[in-house]
Amino acid sequence: MKKNIDLSIIIPVYNVEKYLPHCLDSIFNQSNETSAIK
């Protein structure tokens, strides 16, 4: 039996906005088959 796991990612951004695109790309490129972005 598989267990469903919910994962939330909170990205605090203050004066490091230039790193945000790379951070988001890394999150979106994860290999999780069942992902929801809210």
C-alpha positions as CSV (number, residue, x, y, z in Angstrom):
1,M,0.0,0.0,0.0
2,K,1.3,3.4,-0.9
3,K,1.2,6.3,1.5
4,N,0.3,9.7,0.1
5,I,2.5,12.5,1.4
6,D,1.6,16.1,1.2
7,L,4.6,18.5,0.9
8,S,4.5,22.2,1.1
9,I,7.4,24.4,0.2
10,I,7.7,27.9,1.6
11,I,10.4,30.1,0.0
12,P,11.2,33.1,2.1
13,V,12.6,35.8,-0.2
14,Y,14.1,39.1,1.0
15,N,16.8,40.9,-0.9
16,V,17.7,37.7,-2.8
17,E,15.1,37.9,-5.6
18,K,17.8,37.2,-8.2
19,Y,18.0,33.6,-6.9
20,L,14.2,33.0,-7.1
21,P,14.0,31.8,-10.7
22,H,16.7,29.2,-10.2
23,C,15.0,28.1,-7.0
24,L,11.6,27.7,-8.7
25,D,13.2,25.9,-11.7
26,S,14.7,23.4,-9.3
27,I,11.3,22.8,-7.6
28,F,9.4,22.4,-10.9
29,N,12.0,20.0,-12.3
30,Q,11.6,17.5,-9.5
31,S,10.6,14.0,-10.5
32,N,7.5,13.7,-8.4
33,E,4.7,12.4,-10.6
34,T,1.8,13.8,-8.6
35,S,2.5,17.4,-7.9
36,A,0.2,20.3,-7.5
37,I,1.4,23.9,-7.5
38,K,-0.8,26.4,-5.6
